[in-house]
């Protein structure tokens, strides 16, 4: 008999989690203005808000933590981290930052100015925020198939080369760089193929532009290239990683994802001029260049995390768990962005809550219903997250309206996946009774989804 697949680790430490009653959850929802970001974590049973900073570190990472060098300047831990990054990516210049958006802030302060246009594939909200707050435009050039959640295609995170070339022609000198997000979080954790990265590189070269990878989930992207793209099955994740970054000029990184640490990020580049320009913003915003917002111990744990998480076993365990959850949703007929993404399942709320008009935010409504049902906290990646158009101030209803169930790394078991699927099925079974959504009663001008206050309608 063939042995079943199992995790590539065993558990050394556990953290209790607690259930709640429906009455309690109703009260907590009201107190949090129907925004799950406002819930206290102990009001949540299974927390799928994000896979960012919520993973479990390994024993080797915890051991590295004890060895951190907390020197203000020239920390050994910085050089250990830099060595790993250079080995993985080929980039010689590294600036640590406290998380991914800080890397964006530092680098974009040097590179983006008013009136610029930054083409890319579904820029993440902080990336878009850091572009738009500089009065520049984030131009989405994702392939159209990403919008068809039911279509099975291996690389729905890709950049559409025709859209990118049109942008390069139209905006020419206004484009400071192209940004490619690997994997494409907003489009459903969908990967970008090596072939597509090569096409982007070729266009960048043709128009004399540089390319940044927003690399939060680069290792998961490499896993999908290995398992889905011709010619990569026999390459190691580290080889594929290097080949990907050979096609870029620099990267911003949220280490809280594929670095498997609770906090951290960095910028890395092959260009001295970018490094010199970014340095000037690192020191005032983040800190001196050999810590830039991180503790020595955190850099030490990150160096190990990056090394471990670019090994196949670890990635396979993770992505197979996400795919297991997807297989349960398939059994129940629940629609999600297909195929399952690397870090999350993105449930297609617009196909489930068909009676809730888009103006009443179906994905947010589904997020609330799932919490109400079982204390499971997902996250709306939809019309609320999309914010308003910076010029017209209209809600942006052009994209997908999804409920993201992000799976933290090495944190929950397959039994938790069963609970999640069953809870969602219960909501799904009563979907036709849900006819009204929510309305916004207060919102911030930018990145509103964190703090938005809502009121249920009907
Ligand atoms: N880029 C991508 C693709 C991301 O997914 C994130 C964060 C960032 C940049 C910003 O990094 O959080 O370290 O400042 N994504 C988290 C999420 C928050 O839940 O998807 P950060």
Boltz pocket constraint, residues with backbone or C-beta under 6 A from the ligand:
constraints:
  - pocket:
      binder: B
      contacts: [[A, 49], [A, 50], [A, 51], [A, 52], [A, 99], [A, 100], [A, 101], [A, 102], [A, 124], [A, 126], [A, 127], [A, 181], [A, 183], [A, 185], [A, 214], [A, 216], [A, 217], [A, 253], [A, 254], [A, 255], [A, 256], [A, 264], [A, 265]]
      max_distance: 6.0
